[in-house]
Amino acid sequence: MEVIQLLFDGFAVAFQPVNLALIIIGCAVGLFIGAMPGLGSVNGVAILLPVTFLVPPTGAIIFLAAIYYGAMYGGAISSIMLGIPGASTAVATTFDGRPLALQGKADKALIAAATASFVGGTISVILFTLFAPPLAEFALVFGAPEIFALMLLAFATFVGLGGDDIPKTLFSIFIGLVFGAVGLDIISGQPRLIFGDVIGFMHGINFLVLAIGIYGICEMLWTIESNKGDAMISQATMSFRSLVDSVRSLISSWKSMIMGSFLGFFVGILPAAGATPGSLMAYGTAKQLSKSPDTFGKGNIDGVVAPEAANNAASTGAMLPMLTLGIPGSPTTAILLGGIVIWGLEPGPMLFIDQQEFVWALIASLYAANFVSLLLNIALIPGFIWILKLPFTILAPIIFILCIVGGFVPTLDMHDVWLMLIFGVVGYLMRKLDYPLAPAVLAIVLGPLAEPALRQSLLMSGGEISIFFTRPIASVIMIIAIVLLLLPLYPVIKRRLRG
Amino acid sequence: MRRAELVMAVVMGVFSLYLMWKSAELPIGWAEGEGPGGGFWPFWLSAGMLVCCIWIGIRWAIRASPPSRSEEPFMDRRAVKLFALNAGALTVTIGLFHVIGAYGAIPLFLIFYLRFLGRHSWTLTGLFAVLTPVVTFLFFEVALLKSLPKGYTEPLFEPIYAIVF
């Protein structure tokens, strides 16, 4: 009951006119930044952190948390509308969101994304409210072996993404992981795979360069060839009736929404994991659990719902270790943590005792930010649909320019823009030969998390792989991962035995 | 299509060998006190790429994959023309970023695409060619403080910076 009382006190603070205005402005700014290719919540929070010095710490954290939430909603917009993931957290949304937009169902995809984000956000805030301290302690049990096992599980869940051509899917995963290894070796600090000492490779290959190349340039070249260059991208329409119908049709996706929410939240609270692995795992799990896995990647609404619920849930989950232990679960929460320290507060277990008003106002504002983001998103859908109905010869150059600028902005290096073009052109040629490209994007995101975890684990065990099977949590995750990896072989073996 | 499948597998196989060679510039075995060497992870992943290319080659030989069975051309003449026009225009535009900067290259690309490829009116073309760089400047440079490349046009922006900042 004490929790309920504290939460109501938090609402009283969050609904003060100034704080409510900060929530609305924060959500709108976050939504816009999240929808821009190349910019995500981390950019929005980092850029606007100095602005928060003008308001008290409670107002400041409410504003930044609203930007964080808004950006999570916004990431889905560019994924669905343009096929370009605005941030790594929205990569999985592209797989089915984009095909739905091309089929003229952009409104359905956008409503599904907004609703799933709302459900994911709400469930995760409830979990946050009820179980914050014990969950934070559980997350600390995760060491390098557990993190690597979790990464392997993430790969296992999407190994089936590429359809039946297993060697091409595996090739795509391996090449993505190798690209993720380009740059400085994390342990020795030596340059690695810098291809003839090209300085641009020293900072590694940003995942957005590959993602924009594949989902922006490659997708556009593919669309131009398929549609003879003169077609509309989408024939979507929007009315109140279609909105209600879309929401109603989402009832059948409730399982994916709930699964994504819980999975995203628990992956989100793990240090060094965050929303990206959470959304990818949710997508893979939704596909594995689906009765029609073949429709994934071709416009299955569950493929939008599961990752969107997961990435919003994970964004809340990532705040948990930040507040309770002072450990950020994602790059954005790292900046939020910096803000908390600058405002003169000390993150950690004592925060919940010493700064109750601050913590509970933040939690209450997450409920409000969730609701405001949903309303803003749905209100803006007709505008997004209008953009999609522009002639292709207007939309295509705008998307190409967004790709170029989006490829440049993360690192401010033209080297990355050239690299993006190369990835786009080679990706287009590979796509024509049925190479699945999604696993490469997923691998470049997860590779930099998986490698240090593997190397640290082997260092801990003196090179013994058995470390992954002797620790209880790691061994359970590893066994699930191995079973999932072998699952695609089951129908083949069954067919052979019958044959 | 069949020939393209083989060519891609061979090219990617060679690329895998190159990656293995480059990875081996760092230790790929066990380094005392450091655990697996810096080349360990990319070397074995590249080896995995090579194995996949050989596997794809075997499937090509026994005609197991759809492209290896296909008799269609990899790209017909129309596809080649569209690909060359779009990829070529993008290459030139990105090249122009170095010379005349983003705010010179973006209008030129829009004029080429909207007027000459899309056959839209000069009014619409002009509107997009002017508004797009203005909005880009306001959003990225003014609001987000992210400076886009300006090439030799950098001095032209100094009066604007003096007004805006």
Interface residues (C-beta under 8 A of the other chain):
Chain A: M36 L39 N43 I47 D165 P167 K168 L170 F171 F174 I175 L177 V178 A181 D185 I187 S188 Q190 R192 L193 F195 I217 M220 L221 I224 E225 K228 G229 P391 T393 I394 A396 P397 I398 F400 I401 I404 V405 F408 V409 L412 M414 V417 W418 L421 V425 Y428 L429 M430 K432 L433 D434 Y435 E451 L454 R455 Q456 L458 L459 G463
Chain B: M1 A4 E5 M8 M12 L19 K22 S23 E25 L26 W30 E34 G35 P36 G37 G38 G39 F40 W41 P42 L45 S46 G48 M49 C52 C53 W55 I56 R59 S65 P66 P67 F74 M75 R78 A79 L82 F83 N86 A87 L90 T91 T93 I94 F97 H98 A102 I106 F109 L110 Y113 L114 L117 G118 R119 H120 L124 F128 T132 T136 F139 F140 L144 L145 K146 S147 L148 P149
